[in-house]
Amino acid sequence: MPFSGTDSQNEKMAAAAKRMVPFAKRAQAIGSWFGLYNHRNWGGYPEKLVAVCES
């Protein structure tokens, strides 16, 4: 996820969650699961994955 150096953690969480909502809804519509995968970097830290899911 490309972020500028000035984005706050809350801005990053909100942006990540907003990008994932359409995919999660699509998975739900077909009765499938939607999950996040740890690829390291900013979004790969467990506490950040949880925070994005809770958003």
C-alpha positions as CSV (number, residue, x, y, z in Angstrom):
1,M,0.0,0.0,0.0
2,P,1.6,3.2,-1.0
3,F,1.5,5.8,1.7
4,S,3.2,9.2,2.0
5,G,5.5,9.7,4.9
6,T,3.0,12.1,6.5
7,D,0.1,9.7,6.7
8,S,-0.9,9.0,10.3
9,Q,-1.5,5.4,11.5
10,N,-5.3,6.2,11.7
11,E,-5.2,7.5,8.1
12,K,-3.4,4.3,7.0
13,M,-5.9,2.1,8.8
14,A,-8.9,3.9,7.3
15,A,-7.4,3.8,3.8
16,A,-6.6,0.1,4.0
17,A,-10.1,-0.8,5.4
18,K,-11.8,1.3,2.7
19,R,-9.9,-0.6,-0.1
20,M,-10.8,-4.0,1.3
21,V,-14.6,-3.4,1.9
22,P,-15.6,-4.2,-1.7
23,F,-13.7,-7.4,-1.7
24,A,-15.1,-8.5,1.6
25,K,-18.6,-7.8,0.5
26,R,-18.1,-9.7,-2.7
27,A,-16.8,-12.7,-0.8
28,Q,-19.7,-12.5,1.6
29,A,-22.2,-12.3,-1.3
30,I,-20.9,-15.6,-2.7
31,G,-20.7,-17.3,0.7
32,S,-16.9,-17.2,0.8
33,W,-14.3,-16.1,3.3
34,F,-12.2,-13.0,3.0
35,G,-8.9,-12.9,4.9
36,L,-5.9,-10.8,5.3
37,Y,-2.5,-12.3,4.6
38,N,0.8,-11.2,6.3
39,H,3.3,-10.0,3.7
40,R,5.4,-8.1,6.2
41,N,5.9,-4.4,5.6
42,W,3.4,-1.9,7.2
43,G,0.3,-4.1,6.8
44,G,1.9,-7.3,7.9
45,Y,2.2,-6.6,11.6
46,P,-0.5,-8.5,13.5
47,E,-1.7,-5.4,15.5
48,K,-2.2,-3.5,12.3
49,L,-4.0,-6.4,10.6
50,V,-6.4,-6.5,13.6
51,A,-6.9,-2.8,13.6
52,V,-7.8,-2.8,9.9
53,C,-10.3,-5.6,10.5
54,E,-11.8,-3.7,13.4
55,S,-12.2,-0.6,11.2
